[in-house]
């Protein structure tokens, strides 16, 4: 029983590595030739994504590759202080996407993932038992296929899943440059009536600068970017071009707002940009895709290996589609407010800024959305208040929760002295380091599956059997 993953970007690489770590044979199909750079726009890794990478032993290796940012500043006057996040990573890490891909690619290779580069998908057909992917290099048969092949997903098109939405903004210009007048170490998004820009430091002397000019809104993506164009946009958006010079890369792209109505079509699933596309405001694109992969990987491994309820794979769509929709909504609103032109939009931006600045609960919710820390999954009626919530990196008798999650299994945390008969190889049993009497069962993706305040052993064992599909 194997899985084919189409696309060797961050989403596909994380998913493939997780499946291989769980013992599932995986083949990754990538239309780029080996060694061809996936020159991308992503530059930020948010706290929730860093936590998921920590659960794979990768976060501490990634952090030194970039610049740690403690504040995001939108519309010039709206600061988001993320240094108080309840996380081991209370910051935004600004680092090029290729640094993330490099770590995930090495992990996937080390775990035995098979790669087929220069392989373009031309069709997909499936029946009740398997799915076959037709490519330029032949056919590949598997139990399931995951399309992680971007906004122009060949997999999504092959199975007939629509991708409704609209073009949000055309001709956004991007570059990595050096600056003579360096701003404070923060990420800034600002604009005026006809232009907006954003700035983020990489920590290696270069800054990612991007922007949009209403006068050039219909310029095709393949039109070369003149350095003077970027300089002019930046000066209009921020009042200065910061003395930018020495660009190492220039590019142009457009941004859509789109989402597939379903992330599953039989034995075919979608993840990352193949499932959703949204505004770059907030830097959530790559992060949302990686979080899709973390949610899907353990469910797919469980299903392929014949464990868990039949509806487990359906819960991937049920949990991730609403979050994708929420990211579309919030990132789109932030971009529209950055480009505010008419009096009503300007007034809305002012009101939103004042509410976020003055109402702590609203500010916390906004920060939770941007960083991914605040999202939760649906829980059954009557479930414990923690069910479906992200599990913090609790201290355990043996270390930290996210270290325990590196086994790729459920983690059951029990009061000291309590023992339960749970499925070996599917559940890691840990204990609190103090006299806490509650119990938690944490899913492999770091969300709480079940909790109880003072449970008896039979209740603990029943919960573990239900979530792991074990009959022991």
C-alpha positions as a Python dict, from the first residue, in 0.01 Angstrom:
ca = {
    (1, 'X'): (0, 0, 0),
    (2, 'X'): (177, 312, -124),
    (3, 'X'): (114, 684, -178),
    (4, 'X'): (212, 911, -467),
    (5, 'X'): (272, 1277, -382),
    (6, 'X'): (274, 1517, -676),
    (7, 'X'): (487, 1824, -612),
    (8, 'X'): (821, 1863, -433),
    (9, 'X'): (757, 2199, -271),
    (10, 'X'): (743, 2239, 109),
    (11, 'X'): (393, 2089, 141),
    (12, 'X'): (474, 1779, -63),
    (13, 'X'): (811, 1728, 105),
    (14, 'X'): (672, 1746, 460),
    (15, 'X'): (389, 1510, 371),
    (16, 'X'): (617, 1261, 197),
    (17, 'X'): (863, 1260, 486),
    (18, 'X'): (589, 1201, 741),
    (19, 'X'): (445, 910, 543),
    (20, 'X'): (786, 750, 499),
    (21, 'X'): (858, 794, 871),
    (22, 'X'): (533, 603, 940),
    (23, 'X'): (648, 316, 718),
    (24, 'X'): (437, 401, 411),
    (25, 'X'): (618, 368, 73),
    (26, 'X'): (611, 708, -100),
    (27, 'X'): (699, 830, -448),
    (28, 'X'): (719, 1204, -519),
    (29, 'X'): (659, 1319, -877),
    (30, 'X'): (802, 1659, -968),
    (31, 'X'): (789, 1820, -1311),
    (32, 'X'): (1104, 2027, -1245),
    (33, 'X'): (1433, 1861, -1326),
    (34, 'X'): (1648, 1771, -1027),
    (35, 'X'): (1847, 2067, -901),
    (36, 'X'): (1621, 2327, -1066),
    (37, 'X'): (1540, 2594, -809),
    (38, 'X'): (1179, 2649, -710),
    (39, 'X'): (1222, 3026, -702),
    (40, 'X'): (933, 3130, -482),
    (41, 'X'): (783, 3422, -301),
    (42, 'X'): (759, 3270, 48),
    (43, 'X'): (988, 3421, 307),
    (44, 'X'): (828, 3380, 650),
    (45, 'X'): (781, 3086, 886),
    (46, 'X'): (522, 3148, 1156),
    (47, 'X'): (514, 3014, 1512),
    (48, 'X'): (270, 2728, 1453),
    (49, 'X'): (474, 2603, 1158),
    (50, 'X'): (791, 2619, 1366),
    (51, 'X'): (617, 2409, 1631),
    (52, 'X'): (529, 2147, 1369),
    (53, 'X'): (889, 2148, 1247),
    (54, 'X'): (1001, 2115, 1609),
    (55, 'X'): (788, 1799, 1632),
    (56, 'X'): (1008, 1664, 1350),
    (57, 'X'): (1340, 1777, 1501),
    (58, 'X'): (1393, 2047, 1236),
    (59, 'X'): (1305, 2383, 1391),
    (60, 'X'): (1628, 2440, 1581),
    (61, 'X'): (1822, 2381, 1259),
    (62, 'X'): (1604, 2619, 1058),
    (63, 'X'): (1599, 2918, 1295),
    (64, 'X'): (1970, 3012, 1247),
    (65, 'X'): (1915, 3043, 870),
    (66, 'X'): (1706, 3359, 902),
    (67, 'X'): (1609, 3668, 1099),
    (68, 'X'): (1389, 3648, 1409),
    (69, 'X'): (1116, 3915, 1405),
    (70, 'X'): (911, 4006, 1711),
    (71, 'X'): (675, 4258, 1556),
    (72, 'X'): (462, 4288, 1245),
    (73, 'X'): (351, 4637, 1146),
    (74, 'X'): (52, 4683, 916),
    (75, 'X'): (-82, 5007, 764),
    (76, 'X'): (210, 5199, 916),
    (77, 'X'): (53, 5231, 1263),
    (78, 'X'): (-83, 4887, 1355),
    (79, 'X'): (176, 4684, 1548),
    (80, 'X'): (136, 4315, 1621),
    (81, 'X'): (366, 4219, 1909),
    (82, 'X'): (423, 3845, 1881),
    (83, 'X'): (692, 3820, 2148),
    (84, 'X'): (431, 3718, 2407),
    (85, 'X'): (294, 3421, 2212),
    (86, 'X'): (249, 3111, 2433),
    (87, 'X'): (499, 2920, 2222),
    (88, 'X'): (861, 2814, 2220),
    (89, 'X'): (880, 3027, 1905),
    (90, 'X'): (728, 3369, 1987),
    (91, 'X'): (841, 3527, 1662),
    (92, 'X'): (826, 3524, 1284),
    (93, 'X'): (1129, 3367, 1120),
    (94, 'X'): (1219, 3544, 795),
    (95, 'X'): (1410, 3297, 584),
    (96, 'X'): (1397, 3205, 214),
    (97, 'X'): (1167, 2918, 121),
    (98, 'X'): (1460, 2723, -16),
    (99, 'X'): (1599, 2689, 337),
    (100, 'X'): (1276, 2518, 443),
    (101, 'X'): (1280, 2297, 133),
    (102, 'X'): (1644, 2202, 190),
    (103, 'X'): (1571, 2066, 538),
    (104, 'X'): (1254, 1884, 431),
    (105, 'X'): (1423, 1738, 122),
    (106, 'X'): (1712, 1595, 324),
    (107, 'X'): (1468, 1444, 573),
    (108, 'X'): (1263, 1287, 295),
    (109, 'X'): (1574, 1139, 129),
    (110, 'X'): (1701, 1006, 462),
    (111, 'X'): (1366, 834, 521),
    (112, 'X'): (1370, 660, 184),
    (113, 'X'): (1126, 867, -20),
    (114, 'X'): (1164, 796, -393),
    (115, 'X'): (1182, 1102, -621),
    (116, 'X'): (1100, 1116, -991),
    (117, 'X'): (1207, 1453, -1131),
    (118, 'X'): (1123, 1576, -1479),
    (119, 'X'): (789, 1394, -1449),
    (120, 'X'): (477, 1582, -1551),
    (121, 'X'): (130, 1453, -1465),
    (122, 'X'): (-97, 1409, -1768),
    (123, 'X'): (-393, 1227, -1615),
    (124, 'X'): (-542, 1053, -1312),
    (125, 'X'): (-787, 763, -1300),
    (126, 'X'): (-912, 572, -998),
    (127, 'X'): (-1139, 291, -887),
    (128, 'X'): (-1249, 157, -550),
    (129, 'X'): (-909, 3, -474),
    (130, 'X'): (-636, 220, -625),
    (131, 'X'): (-546, 528, -826),
    (132, 'X'): (-319, 552, -1129),
    (133, 'X'): (-126, 863, -1226),
    (134, 'X'): (-35, 896, -1592),
    (135, 'X'): (280, 1100, -1654),
    (136, 'X'): (527, 1192, -1923),
    (137, 'X'): (746, 909, -1790),
    (138, 'X'): (488, 633, -1756),
    (139, 'X'): (221, 533, -1505),
    (140, 'X'): (237, 514, -1126),
    (141, 'X'): (-18, 316, -925),
    (142, 'X'): (-86, 380, -557),
    (143, 'X'): (-347, 350, -287),
    (144, 'X'): (-382, 729, -268),
    (145, 'X'): (-251, 1034, -451),
    (146, 'X'): (-195, 1378, -301),
    (147, 'X'): (-182, 1682, -528),
    (148, 'X'): (62, 1926, -373),
    (149, 'X'): (149, 2070, -712),
    (150, 'X'): (55, 2434, -673),
    (151, 'X'): (-207, 2672, -802),
    (152, 'X'): (-204, 2524, -1153),
    (153, 'X'): (-240, 2174, -1007),
    (154, 'X'): (-246, 1906, -1277),
    (155, 'X'): (-390, 1664, -1020),
    (156, 'X'): (-680, 1893, -932),
    (157, 'X'): (-757, 1950, -1298),
    (158, 'X'): (-732, 1579, -1381),
    (159, 'X'): (-998, 1483, -1126),
    (160, 'X'): (-1225, 1772, -1222),
    (161, 'X'): (-1220, 1963, -895),
    (162, 'X'): (-1300, 2330, -962),
    (163, 'X'): (-1091, 2616, -827),
    (164, 'X'): (-1337, 2904, -803),
    (165, 'X'): (-1231, 3256, -714),
    (166, 'X'): (-1090, 3565, -876),
    (167, 'X'): (-775, 3760, -941),
    (168, 'X'): (-714, 3977, -635),
    (169, 'X'): (-416, 4180, -756),
    (170, 'X'): (-193, 4174, -1064),
    (171, 'X'): (171, 4268, -1118),
    (172, 'X'): (313, 4254, -766),
    (173, 'X'): (688, 4321, -787),
    (174, 'X'): (934, 4139, -561),
    (175, 'X'): (1309, 4164, -503),
    (176, 'X'): (1585, 4084, -259),
    (177, 'X'): (1798, 4397, -216),
    (178, 'X'): (2046, 4567, 11),
    (179, 'X'): (1953, 4893, 184),
    (180, 'X'): (2162, 5196, 279),
    (181, 'X'): (1905, 5317, 534),
    (182, 'X'): (1791, 5005, 716),
    (183, 'X'): (1455, 5032, 898),
    (184, 'X'): (1401, 4876, 1239),
    (185, 'X'): (1402, 4497, 1244),
    (186, 'X'): (1037, 4434, 1180),
    (187, 'X'): (806, 4329, 899),
    (188, 'X'): (617, 4622, 753),
    (189, 'X'): (315, 4647, 523),
    (190, 'X'): (204, 4995, 422),
    (191, 'X'): (58, 5189, 131),
    (192, 'X'): (-113, 5493, -2),
    (193, 'X'): (-406, 5541, -242),
    (194, 'X'): (-223, 5397, -543),
    (195, 'X'): (63, 5181, -413),
    (196, 'X'): (146, 4946, -131),
    (197, 'X'): (469, 4781, -22),
    (198, 'X'): (614, 4540, 228),
    (199, 'X'): (961, 4493, 374),
    (200, 'X'): (1117, 4201, 564),
    (201, 'X'): (1481, 4140, 665),
    (202, 'X'): (1652, 3809, 590),
    (203, 'X'): (1931, 3871, 841),
    (204, 'X'): (2211, 3823, 586),
    (205, 'X'): (2227, 4184, 472),
    (206, 'X'): (1945, 4143, 220),
    (207, 'X'): (1584, 4254, 254),
    (208, 'X'): (1278, 4117, 77),
    (209, 'X'): (1092, 4415, -69),
    (210, 'X'): (772, 4395, -266),
    (211, 'X'): (501, 4624, -384),
    (212, 'X'): (221, 4710, -624),
    (213, 'X'): (145, 5014, -834),
    (214, 'X'): (-215, 5075, -940),
    (215, 'X'): (-89, 5231, -1265),
    (216, 'X'): (82, 4903, -1364),
    (217, 'X'): (-191, 4667, -1246),
    (218, 'X'): (-237, 4487, -1578),
    (219, 'X'): (130, 4416, -1657),
    (220, 'X'): (177, 4042, -1740),
    (221, 'X'): (375, 3827, -1494),
    (222, 'X'): (647, 3755, -1752),
    (223, 'X'): (727, 4125, -1804),
    (224, 'X'): (1082, 4191, -1679),
    (225, 'X'): (1105, 4403, -1364),
    (226, 'X'): (1306, 4722, -1389),
    (227, 'X'): (1484, 4813, -1066),
    (228, 'X'): (1358, 5170, -1095),
    (229, 'X'): (998, 5040, -1091),
    (230, 'X'): (1053, 4876, -753),
    (231, 'X'): (1232, 5182, -620),
    (232, 'X'): (942, 5407, -723),
    (233, 'X'): (677, 5183, -565),
    (234, 'X'): (868, 5158, -238),
    (235, 'X'): (917, 5533, -216),
    (236, 'X'): (549, 5598, -277),
    (237, 'X'): (438, 5336, -23),
    (238, 'X'): (683, 5420, 256),
    (239, 'X'): (800, 5772, 176),
    (240, 'X'): (1156, 5648, 108),
    (241, 'X'): (1331, 5381, -97),
    (242, 'X'): (1579, 5323, 190),
    (243, 'X'): (1866, 5361, -58),
    (244, 'X'): (1801, 5016, -205),
    (245, 'X'): (2073, 4868, -425),
    (246, 'X'): (2241, 4546, -543),
    (247, 'X'): (1933, 4329, -616),
    (248, 'X'): (2012, 3958, -620),
    (249, 'X'): (1670, 3865, -756),
    (250, 'X'): (1373, 4041, -917),
    (251, 'X'): (1033, 3896, -1002),
    (252, 'X'): (669, 3973, -1077),
    (253, 'X'): (354, 3775, -991),
    (254, 'X'): (-20, 3806, -947),
    (255, 'X'): (-228, 3696, -652),
    (256, 'X'): (-565, 3521, -666),
    (257, 'X'): (-824, 3432, -405),
    (258, 'X'): (-933, 3075, -480),
    (259, 'X'): (-1025, 2758, -294),
    (260, 'X'): (-1127, 2412, -405),
    (261, 'X'): (-1475, 2327, -269),
    (262, 'X'): (-1345, 1987, -158),
    (263, 'X'): (-995, 1877, -60),
    (264, 'X'): (-1080, 1514, -146),
    (265, 'X'): (-1208, 1334, -454),
    (266, 'X'): (-1215, 963, -373),
    (267, 'X'): (-854, 846, -344),
    (268, 'X'): (-716, 1183, -447),
    (269, 'X'): (-650, 1462, -198),
    (270, 'X'): (-527, 1820, -235),
    (271, 'X'): (-293, 2017, -10),
    (272, 'X'): (-124, 2356, -8),
    (273, 'X'): (-162, 2589, -304),
    (274, 'X'): (-337, 2316, -504),
    (275, 'X'): (-624, 2348, -254),
    (276, 'X'): (-619, 2722, -180),
    (277, 'X'): (-458, 3045, -295),
    (278, 'X'): (-477, 3377, -116),
    (279, 'X'): (-324, 3719, -66),
    (280, 'X'): (43, 3740, 38),
    (281, 'X'): (-53, 3977, 321),
    (282, 'X'): (46, 3809, 647),
    (283, 'X'): (284, 3562, 481),
    (284, 'X'): (55, 3264, 545),
    (285, 'X'): (72, 3078, 213),
    (286, 'X'): (356, 2832, 272),
    (287, 'X'): (260, 2804, 639),
    (288, 'X'): (-98, 2704, 562),
    (289, 'X'): (25, 2438, 319),
    (290, 'X'): (269, 2290, 571),
    (291, 'X'): (-8, 2277, 829),
    (292, 'X'): (-230, 2101, 573),
    (293, 'X'): (43, 1840, 531),
    (294, 'X'): (83, 1786, 905),
    (295, 'X'): (-292, 1732, 942),
    (296, 'X'): (-315, 1494, 645),
    (297, 'X'): (-3, 1283, 687),
    (298, 'X'): (-95, 1089, 1000),
    (299, 'X'): (-452, 1036, 881),
    (300, 'X'): (-334, 905, 546),
    (301, 'X'): (-76, 675, 706),
    (302, 'X'): (-338, 542, 947),
    (303, 'X'): (-580, 475, 661),
    (304, 'X'): (-323, 311, 433),
    (305, 'X'): (-217, 82, 716),
    (306, 'X'): (-575, -23, 785),
    (307, 'X'): (-618, 149, 1119),
    (308, 'X'): (-865, 414, 1230),
    (309, 'X'): (-1227, 480, 1134),
    (310, 'X'): (-1333, 493, 769),
    (311, 'X'): (-1423, 861, 798),
    (312, 'X'): (-1078, 965, 921),
    (313, 'X'): (-964, 1092, 581),
    (314, 'X'): (-1281, 1295, 542),
    (315, 'X'): (-1187, 1482, 859),
    (316, 'X'): (-891, 1630, 670),
    (317, 'X'): (-1127, 1839, 457),
    (318, 'X'): (-1358, 1904, 750),
    (319, 'X'): (-1073, 2049, 958),
    (320, 'X'): (-854, 2222, 702),
    (321, 'X'): (-1107, 2368, 456),
    (322, 'X'): (-1255, 2613, 712),
    (323, 'X'): (-905, 2727, 805),
    (324, 'X'): (-813, 2778, 442),
    (325, 'X'): (-1128, 2985, 404),
    (326, 'X'): (-1042, 3190, 712),
    (327, 'X'): (-694, 3261, 577),
    (328, 'X'): (-845, 3377, 246),
    (329, 'X'): (-1077, 3609, 435),
    (330, 'X'): (-823, 3764, 675),
    (331, 'X'): (-532, 3797, 432),
    (332, 'X'): (-760, 3941, 165),
    (333, 'X'): (-899, 4198, 409),
    (334, 'X'): (-549, 4303, 515),
    (335, 'X'): (-444, 4353, 154),
    (336, 'X'): (-757, 4553, 69),
    (337, 'X'): (-703, 4776, 370),
    (338, 'X'): (-338, 4826, 276),
    (339, 'X'): (-461, 4947, -64),
    (340, 'X'): (-745, 5156, 84),
    (341, 'X'): (-839, 5435, -157),
    (342, 'X'): (-1196, 5557, -115),
    (343, 'X'): (-1316, 5723, 207),
    (344, 'X'): (-1514, 5419, 321),
    (345, 'X'): (-1209, 5189, 293),
    (346, 'X'): (-986, 5443, 467),
    (347, 'X'): (-1240, 5477, 747),
    (348, 'X'): (-1264, 5097, 783),
    (349, 'X'): (-887, 5074, 808),
    (350, 'X'): (-884, 5338, 1080),
    (351, 'X'): (-1158, 5163, 1277),
    (352, 'X'): (-990, 4823, 1244),
    (353, 'X'): (-659, 4968, 1355),
    (354, 'X'): (-811, 5132, 1661),
    (355, 'X'): (-1007, 4821, 1764),
    (356, 'X'): (-705, 4591, 1730),
    (357, 'X'): (-484, 4836, 1921),
    (358, 'X'): (-731, 4902, 2202),
    (359, 'X'): (-911, 4569, 2255),
    (360, 'X'): (-668, 4302, 2380),
    (361, 'X'): (-899, 4011, 2295),
    (362, 'X'): (-927, 4128, 1933),
    (363, 'X'): (-551, 4177, 1912),
    (364, 'X'): (-486, 3827, 2047),
    (365, 'X'): (-731, 3679, 1799),
    (366, 'X'): (-567, 3861, 1507),
    (367, 'X'): (-221, 3748, 1615),
    (368, 'X'): (-352, 3394, 1658),
    (369, 'X'): (-482, 3394, 1300),
    (370, 'X'): (-163, 3530, 1146),
    (371, 'X'): (71, 3298, 1339),
    (372, 'X'): (-156, 2991, 1320),
    (373, 'X'): (-150, 2954, 1699),
    (374, 'X'): (-515, 3049, 1743),
    (375, 'X'): (-684, 2800, 1511),
    (376, 'X'): (-868, 2500, 1650),
    (377, 'X'): (-1049, 2204, 1500),
    (378, 'X'): (-1413, 2102, 1563),
    (379, 'X'): (-1474, 1873, 1859),
    (380, 'X'): (-1770, 1645, 1928),
    (381, 'X'): (-2053, 1786, 2137),
    (382, 'X'): (-1981, 1732, 2504),
    (383, 'X'): (-1606, 1689, 2451),
    (384, 'X'): (-1354, 1834, 2695),
    (385, 'X'): (-1280, 2206, 2654),
    (386, 'X'): (-929, 2126, 2525),
    (387, 'X'): (-1042, 1886, 2251),
    (388, 'X'): (-951, 2017, 1907),
    (389, 'X'): (-718, 2282, 2043),
    (390, 'X'): (-349, 2314, 1969),
    (391, 'X'): (-150, 2151, 2246),
    (392, 'X'): (119, 2378, 2392),
    (393, 'X'): (469, 2241, 2437),
    (394, 'X'): (400, 2102, 2783),
    (395, 'X'): (684, 2007, 3015),
    (396, 'X'): (687, 1629, 3074),
    (397, 'X'): (873, 1411, 3318),
    (398, 'X'): (1100, 1303, 3031),
    (399, 'X'): (1135, 1641, 2854),
    (400, 'X'): (897, 1834, 2626),
    (401, 'X'): (576, 1734, 2449),
    (402, 'X'): (705, 1828, 2104),
    (403, 'X'): (1011, 1613, 2158),
    (404, 'X'): (779, 1322, 2238),
    (405, 'X'): (582, 1395, 1918),
    (406, 'X'): (895, 1324, 1712),
    (407, 'X'): (802, 956, 1722),
    (408, 'X'): (516, 1043, 1483),
    (409, 'X'): (261, 884, 1716),
    (410, 'X'): (-12, 992, 1956),
    (411, 'X'): (125, 1108, 2290),
    (412, 'X'): (-70, 1015, 2603),
    (413, 'X'): (19, 1226, 2906),
    (414, 'X'): (-85, 1079, 3241),
    (415, 'X'): (-59, 1171, 3609),
    (416, 'X'): (249, 1035, 3787),
    (417, 'X'): (206, 672, 3884),
    (418, 'X'): (-82, 610, 3643),
    (419, 'X'): (-35, 337, 3382),
    (420, 'X'): (-268, 238, 3101),
    (421, 'X'): (-270, -45, 2848),
    (422, 'X'): (-258, 140, 2516),
    (423, 'X'): (-155, 40, 2164),
    (424, 'X'): (224, -8, 2146),
    (425, 'X'): (379, 153, 1840),
    (426, 'X'): (85, 390, 1806),
    (427, 'X'): (89, 575, 2138),
    (428, 'X'): (383, 714, 2334),
    (429, 'X'): (299, 723, 2704),
    (430, 'X'): (438, 1012, 2909),
    (431, 'X'): (375, 1155, 3255),
    (432, 'X'): (342, 1500, 3403),
    (433, 'X'): (650, 1617, 3597),
    (434, 'X'): (436, 1726, 3892),
    (435, 'X'): (115, 1623, 4069),
    (436, 'X'): (-127, 1713, 3790),
    (437, 'X'): (-421, 1471, 3780),
    (438, 'X'): (-559, 1539, 3431),
    (439, 'X'): (-478, 1338, 3120),
    (440, 'X'): (-424, 1437, 2755),
    (441, 'X'): (-413, 1241, 2433),
    (442, 'X'): (-233, 1452, 2174),
    (443, 'X'): (-258, 1374, 1803),
    (444, 'X'): (57, 1337, 1591),
    (445, 'X'): (-8, 1686, 1448),
    (446, 'X'): (2, 1846, 1793),
    (447, 'X'): (-371, 1895, 1853),
    (448, 'X'): (-557, 1756, 2152),
    (449, 'X'): (-767, 1454, 2055),
    (450, 'X'): (-905, 1385, 2403),
    (451, 'X'): (-869, 1516, 2755),
    (452, 'X'): (-1016, 1451, 3097),
    (453, 'X'): (-967, 1620, 3432),
    (454, 'X'): (-951, 1315, 3661),
    (455, 'X'): (-999, 1006, 3445),
    (456, 'X'): (-1005, 645, 3550),
    (457, 'X'): (-781, 399, 3364),
    (458, 'X'): (-1068, 234, 3167),
    (459, 'X'): (-1172, 575, 3031),
    (460, 'X'): (-813, 647, 2925),
    (461, 'X'): (-778, 310, 2752),
    (462, 'X'): (-1113, 351, 2573),
    (463, 'X'): (-1013, 692, 2437),
    (464, 'X'): (-679, 559, 2314),
    (465, 'X'): (-846, 265, 2138),
    (466, 'X'): (-1097, 492, 1968),
    (467, 'X'): (-840, 738, 1834),
    (468, 'X'): (-581, 486, 1723),
    (469, 'X'): (-820, 221, 1588),
    (470, 'X'): (-652, -32, 1818),
    (471, 'X'): (-841, -334, 1946),
    (472, 'X'): (-589, -412, 2219),
}
